[in-house]
Amino acid sequence: MSSRNSNLVPEAREGLDKFKMEAAREVGVNLKEGYNGDLTSRENGSVGGQMVKKMVENYENGLK
């Protein structure tokens, strides 16, 4: 993760990293631990979009 997340507790960072890797697998992006600067903006955006989609779904399911 980036230095922007340096204020996260280790457990939260680990969970966020796991969530990101899961979302990347779901959209077929070969995300690896560490540097991922070789990915395109489209690939990175699809991972972020998938993460948001899953968060919204989880929230909506919690309302039911």
Secondary structure, 3 states (H helix, E strand, C coil): CCHHHCCCCHHHHHHHHHHHHHHHHHHCCCCCCCCCCCCCHHHHHHHHHHHHHHHHHHHHHHHC
